Amino acid sequence: MIVIFAGMAVLAAFSPLRKGCHGILMKDSKEYSKKIQKLYRSLKRKPGKHHHVEYDEPVDALVFAIVSENLTESHAQAAIKKLKDYFVDWNDLRVATIEEIIEVLGPDFEPARSIAATLVSVLNAVFNKHNMLGLQSLRKLGKRPTKILLEKLNGATPFAVDYCMLTSMQGHAIPLTPKMIEFLKTGQFIHAEATYEEIEGFLCRLISIKNAREFYSLLRRESESPKKQPPKTKKKTQKNP
């Protein structure tokens, strides 16, 4: 929502009227709007700054998204370092075998096979479509056509597409990892049966494009933070009379 006051345009942080990234409405969205707003204010008050990540090359964003979707950010960064240290570039990664990528990530690394298969699939989809491993040309298109083209890449998940749109295409998106969705549902900030598309669209209607990166970063950090265990109570020992 744009509020005009004294000749200046002020972009509101929250707006129930803003069009979401998806046209799907989440059930009982009005009920959860205040909960999300309260959560956002709470996350901003917590110590620590959010990481402002921006990729010049959209393929870099896709690679990190694929690796990090089912990992914490710190584990994902370690995995990306392994890939960069071993492979010459992403094209070298593209032509590698899945078994080779698994070996680089670590054979005991549980999601290694899924990550390796998705990386090869998406990178080959980019190369076959554009005859190169680069997507900067998509910036000449509008946001919606760009997103449609990314969604058509074989293997690209909604999270990978949204992460690329947010961090490389200056798009309005709030990518959601499984941990983030679990956090929101467990805390009853969203409807328990809401789908990824419903949640992401709901959040986009509440969180402005200006605040989308901050909200994503803060929410992801919170969802990945170690859960504090309640202090153990000492059992009282009964004295013998």
C-alpha positions in Angstrom: 0.0 0.0 0.0 1.4 3.4 -1.0 0.5 6.2 1.4 0.9 9.7 0.0 1.6 12.4 2.6 3.2 15.8 2.1 4.3 14.9 -1.4 6.2 11.8 -0.2 5.4 8.2 -0.8 5.7 6.0 2.3 5.7 2.3 1.7 3.9 0.6 4.5 5.5 -2.5 6.0 2.2 -4.3 6.3 -0.8 -4.2 4.0 -3.7 -6.6 3.9 -4.6 -5.2 0.5 -1.3 -5.9 -1.2 -1.4 -8.5 -4.0 0.4 -11.6 -3.0 3.0 -13.6 -5.0 0.4 -16.3 -5.5 -3.3 -15.9 -6.2 -4.2 -18.6 -3.6 -5.7 -17.4 -0.3 -4.8 -19.2 2.9 -7.7 -20.3 5.1 -8.4 -17.9 8.0 -5.8 -15.5 6.7 -7.4 -12.5 8.6 -7.0 -14.4 11.9 -3.3 -15.0 11.3 -2.4 -11.6 10.0 -2.0 -10.0 13.5 0.1 -13.0 14.6 2.5 -12.6 11.8 2.8 -8.8 12.4 3.5 -9.5 16.1 6.1 -12.2 15.2 7.9 -9.8 12.8 8.1 -7.1 15.4 9.4 -9.7 17.9 12.1 -11.0 15.5 13.3 -7.5 14.8 13.9 -6.8 18.5 16.1 -9.8 18.9 19.9 -9.1 18.9 21.9 -9.7 15.7 21.6 -8.3 12.2 20.1 -10.1 9.3 22.3 -11.1 6.4 21.6 -9.0 3.2 22.5 -11.4 0.4 22.4 -10.4 -3.3 23.6 -12.4 -6.3 24.7 -10.8 -9.5 24.3 -14.1 -11.3 20.9 -15.8 -10.8 22.5 -19.3 -11.2 24.5 -18.7 -8.0 21.2 -18.0 -6.2 19.7 -21.2 -7.6 22.7 -23.3 -6.5 22.7 -22.0 -3.0 18.9 -22.5 -2.7 19.1 -26.1 -3.9 21.9 -26.8 -1.4 20.3 -24.9 1.5 16.6 -25.8 1.3 16.9 -28.8 3.6 20.0 -27.6 5.6 20.7 -24.8 8.0 22.4 -21.8 6.4 25.7 -22.5 8.1 25.7 -26.2 6.9 24.8 -25.0 3.4 27.6 -22.5 3.3 30.0 -25.3 4.3 28.6 -27.5 1.5 28.9 -24.7 -1.1 32.6 -24.3 -0.1 33.3 -27.9 -0.7 31.7 -27.7 -4.2 33.6 -24.5 -5.1 36.9 -26.0 -3.8 36.5 -29.2 -5.9 34.8 -28.1 -9.1 36.3 -25.5 -11.5 32.9 -23.8 -12.0 29.2 -24.6 -12.1 29.6 -26.0 -15.6 32.1 -28.5 -14.2 29.6 -29.4 -11.6 26.9 -29.7 -14.2 28.7 -32.4 -16.1 29.8 -34.3 -13.0 28.2 -37.6 -12.0 25.8 -37.7 -9.1 28.1 -40.2 -7.4 31.1 -37.7 -7.7 29.1 -34.9 -6.2 28.0 -37.1 -3.4 31.6 -38.0 -2.7 32.5 -34.3 -2.6 29.6 -33.4 -0.2 30.4 -36.5 1.9 29.0 -40.0 1.5 27.6 -39.9 5.1 25.8 -36.6 4.3 22.2 -37.6 4.4 20.7 -35.2 1.8 23.7 -35.5 -0.5 22.0 -37.6 -3.2 18.9 -35.4 -3.4 21.0 -32.3 -3.6 23.3 -33.7 -6.2 20.5 -34.9 -8.4 18.7 -31.6 -8.2 21.8 -29.6 -9.0 22.6 -31.6 -12.1 18.9 -31.4 -13.2 18.6 -27.7 -12.8 22.0 -26.8 -14.2 21.4 -28.9 -17.2 17.9 -27.3 -17.7 19.5 -23.9 -17.7 22.3 -24.9 -20.1 19.9 -26.6 -22.5 17.6 -23.6 -22.6 20.2 -20.9 -22.8 23.3 -22.6 -24.2 25.2 -21.3 -21.3 25.1 -21.3 -17.5 23.9 -17.8 -17.0 20.5 -16.2 -16.5 21.3 -12.5 -16.3 19.4 -12.0 -19.6 16.2 -12.7 -17.7 16.5 -9.3 -16.1 15.4 -7.8 -19.4 12.0 -9.5 -18.8 9.3 -8.5 -16.3 9.2 -10.2 -12.9 6.3 -12.5 -13.8 7.7 -13.9 -17.1 11.0 -14.4 -15.3 9.4 -16.4 -12.5 7.5 -18.5 -15.0 10.7 -19.4 -16.9 12.4 -20.3 -13.6 9.5 -22.5 -12.6 9.8 -24.4 -15.9 13.4 -25.4 -15.1 13.4 -29.2 -14.5 14.0 -29.8 -10.8 13.6 -26.3 -9.6 11.5 -26.3 -6.4 9.2 -23.4 -5.3 11.8 -22.5 -2.6 14.6 -22.3 -5.2 12.5 -20.2 -7.5 11.4 -17.8 -4.8 15.0 -17.5 -3.4 16.3 -16.6 -6.8 13.6 -14.0 -7.3 14.2 -12.4 -3.9 18.0 -12.4 -3.9 18.9 -12.0 -7.5 15.9 -10.6 -9.4 14.7 -8.0 -6.9 11.3 -9.7 -6.9 8.7 -9.8 -4.2 9.0 -13.3 -2.7 9.4 -14.9 0.7 11.1 -18.3 0.2 10.2 -20.9 2.8 12.3 -23.9 3.9 10.6 -26.9 5.5 12.0 -25.7 8.9 10.5 -22.3 8.4 7.1 -23.8 7.6 7.3 -26.1 10.5 8.2 -23.2 12.8 5.2 -21.2 11.6 2.8 -24.1 11.9 4.1 -25.2 15.3 3.8 -21.6 16.6 0.2 -21.4 15.1 1.2 -18.3 13.1 -0.4 -19.9 10.0 -3.1 -22.5 9.3 -1.9 -26.0 10.1 -3.0 -27.3 6.7 -1.8 -24.5 4.5 0.4 -25.3 1.5 3.7 -23.7 0.5 1.9 -21.6 -2.1 -0.8 -20.4 0.3 1.7 -19.5 3.0 4.1 -17.6 0.7 1.2 -15.7 -0.9 -0.2 -14.9 2.5 3.2 -13.5 3.7 3.7 -11.5 0.5 0.4 -9.8 1.1 1.5 -8.8 4.6 5.2 -8.1 4.1 6.2 -5.4 1.6 8.9 -6.0 -1.0 11.0 -3.5 0.9 10.9 -5.7 4.0 10.8 -9.1 2.4 14.6 -9.9 2.6 14.7 -8.9 6.3 11.7 -10.9 7.2 13.0 -14.0 5.3 16.4 -13.7 7.0 15.0 -13.2 10.5 12.4 -16.0 10.1 15.0 -18.4 8.8 17.4 -17.6 11.6 14.7 -18.1 14.2 13.6 -21.4 12.7 17.1 -22.8 12.7 18.1 -21.5 16.1 18.7 -24.3 18.7 15.6 -24.9 20.8 16.2 -24.2 24.5 15.5 -27.1 26.8 13.7 -26.4 30.0 15.9 -26.6 33.1 15.8 -30.0 34.7 14.3 -30.1 38.2 16.3 -31.8 40.9 14.6 -34.7 42.6 14.3 -34.2 46.3 15.8 -37.0 48.3 13.8 -38.1 51.2 15.7 -38.4 54.5 15.2 -41.4 56.5 13.5 -40.6 59.8 
